[in-house]
């Protein structure tokens, strides 16, 4: 539905009815209803999204020649080709690496000291944990929402690997501590920017000791260049913003435009830090939602505002398509 159709939908039933000047005026003659045939929309071009998505994969080309051509190649000329596509998959494979550090001693020295090459730095000494295994487990858990107890079952069933959930949980904590410097660097990058988008998302989590699920919040920070940063808190208090936006040690706190859904915590945070130059910016999606909820009470005003918001989205779409 385009914006003109949206306007007509909101204004439906709002046409002014003719009023009689006095009681002697005869009712108007029946109006002739003219129904115009609907305008056919241009058919959208059909695209094979699957075929397009496969173009970035490693490709193997296999050519098949007719047996008659193979028997007498000089008697034929190439006319064309028929192309078919097949998609193959290799299941996840695990490889055990055995590192042997050979110990030597000099032959011509009686009191010689044995020499053993040092072991290269690893994620966790004395453990089989490797960067690839850690990345695999974290990706399965946080990107594909597969908890560690399910990964324990999958590894046992598919590969015969006895990797317990407790061990994976301890690796998770170790990997989180290892990645903490990267998390801090991203925080610095976000504070140095002049425009951020923030939203808080409720997440159900287990409350230790109570045996019940509680509500926590992922405060999600987004920057066009530096990506997304998640910050976990148990509330939606304005003080939760201090973790990422305020740097009391180096004094490089955030200054710029802060776009949000209009939660009062953001305004309270700005009022609490009067020394910072932060401009609150609203989210058009949340603004439009409020006007859609009030369209029955004020259809004309609502339609006008939604048309303006739609025109802004059209400008954004043109800029995105033009790689602005």
HUDA-V941274 format. One line per field, one symbol per residue. ss: DSSP state (2 for helix, 1 for strand, 0 for the rest). psi: psi as a letter, one per 20 degrees, with the letter a starting at -180 (. if undefined). burial: # if it has 16 or more other C-alpha atoms within 10 Angstrom, else .. Layout:
ss: ???
psi: ???
burial: ???
This chain:
ss: 002222222200000000000000000000000000000000000000222222220000000000222220222000000000000000000000000000110000000000110000000000000022222222222200000222222222222000002222222222222222222222222222001111111111111000011111111111100011111110000222222220000000000111110002222222220000011111022222222220000022222222222222222222222000
psi: pahhhgghghjpjjqpqppqhaiipqqqqpqooooqqqppqppqppqnhghhiihiqppppoppqqhhhhhmhiiqqphaqppqqqpqqoqppppppoooopprqphjpgkqpqppqqpqqrgopjqjprgggghgghghghhjlorhhhhggghghhikpnoqhgghghhghghghhighhghghggghhirjpqpqqpppppqpophhjrprprpoopppphhibqpppprjrkqhihihghipnhgikmrppbpopajjqhhghhgghhmiiqnpopprphghghghhhhjhhhmhgggggghggghhghhghghhghjk.
burial: ......#..##..........................................................................................................................#..##.##......#..###.........#.#..#..##..#..........###.##.#.######...............####.###.....##..#..#.#.##..###......#########....#..##.......#.#.#.#...#..##..#...#..##..##..#..............
